[in-house]
Amino acid sequence: MNKTLINWFALEITVNSNASEAIEFALNELDALGTEINNLGVKQTETLTVIGYFNEKPDDKNLKIQISEALRIYDLSEDAIKQIGWREVENADWLAEWKKHWKPTVTERFITAPPWENIEETEKIVIRIEPNMAFGTGTHETTRLCLKAIEENYKAGETFLDVGTGTGILAIAASKWRVESGEWREKSFDSPLSTLHSLLACDTDEDSIKIAKENAELNQTPDINFYVGSISAETPEYDFVCANLTADVIVPLLPLLIEKTKRILVLSGILREQEDLIASELNKFQNSKFKIETDGEWISVIMVNDKW
């Protein structure tokens, strides 16, 4: 046996079936290498076991915080958790096996796939994303909703701002859309905030920006400017703005997001039961030109800025 191969740790959380998505969200916030749901082959059960794989165990305090926060976001109680336990998984062949189950996600105009997946010749735009996390790889509903909004609303010559870029997938989609539409890449400048970049993406998490830059290189989209941070008063206005965050992050950012949007603002990472909250907040800005799209338990809001 190769002694350089390491073992992995599996965190198994048994929950009420309606809490499985919340726990997957928590595991991804903890930087799980991958997640799966084990229902023992039974289609409908009262409880499910959600498994997250790690190369190092997160500390107990952070684990509890992320699970509690995920349950709060999904409006679930702590009673949804039935059992939590760790087990050690035999060495690195597991990661290769997990990758076999990560398949391409197809939307109207995009195919999102891992680097190793062979894609037959297609007219769709192919985005390659290394699946380090489930959010931002195209498989999650919130990402699909944003891709759909880009497909239906983004014009190739427009400037594009991606707030909370994660893996960089939305900025990469916009860049590839431009190239496929015949819009050549525009010049970008040195300062990410004070000078307008045609494609700008930010995230408050430094590791996410590192991953996003790697994915941009993988997709040959060097025209995207990434930076660690969020939008501010100094951020220029952009034609098309995407903010795939969570409702509790979006609400305090709404004044800036609207101010920095010239034409289209896309909001996602919002649960269906939070629709009235977001609609109420948008109405404060006396703008009724928005529509709601739904995918599973999630929604996106596409807002047309009527100040232009």
Secondary structure as GFF3:
##gff-version 3
##sequence-region A 1 308
A	DSSP	beta_strand	8	16	.	.	.	ID=ss1
A	DSSP	three_ten_helix	17	19	.	.	.	ID=ss2
A	DSSP	alpha_helix	20	29	.	.	.	ID=ss3
A	DSSP	beta_strand	34	38	.	.	.	ID=ss4
A	DSSP	beta_strand	47	54	.	.	.	ID=ss5
A	DSSP	alpha_helix	60	73	.	.	.	ID=ss6
A	DSSP	three_ten_helix	78	80	.	.	.	ID=ss7
A	DSSP	beta_strand	81	89	.	.	.	ID=ss8
A	DSSP	alpha_helix	93	100	.	.	.	ID=ss9
A	DSSP	beta_strand	105	106	.	.	.	ID=ss10
A	DSSP	beta_strand	110	113	.	.	.	ID=ss11
A	DSSP	beta_strand	125	128	.	.	.	ID=ss12
A	DSSP	alpha_helix	141	153	.	.	.	ID=ss13
A	DSSP	beta_strand	160	163	.	.	.	ID=ss14
A	DSSP	alpha_helix	169	180	.	.	.	ID=ss15
A	DSSP	beta_strand	199	203	.	.	.	ID=ss16
A	DSSP	alpha_helix	206	218	.	.	.	ID=ss17
A	DSSP	beta_strand	225	228	.	.	.	ID=ss18
A	DSSP	beta_strand	238	244	.	.	.	ID=ss19
A	DSSP	alpha_helix	247	259	.	.	.	ID=ss20
A	DSSP	beta_strand	261	271	.	.	.	ID=ss21
A	DSSP	three_ten_helix	272	274	.	.	.	ID=ss22
A	DSSP	alpha_helix	275	283	.	.	.	ID=ss23
A	DSSP	beta_strand	290	295	.	.	.	ID=ss24
A	DSSP	beta_strand	298	304	.	.	.	ID=ss25
###
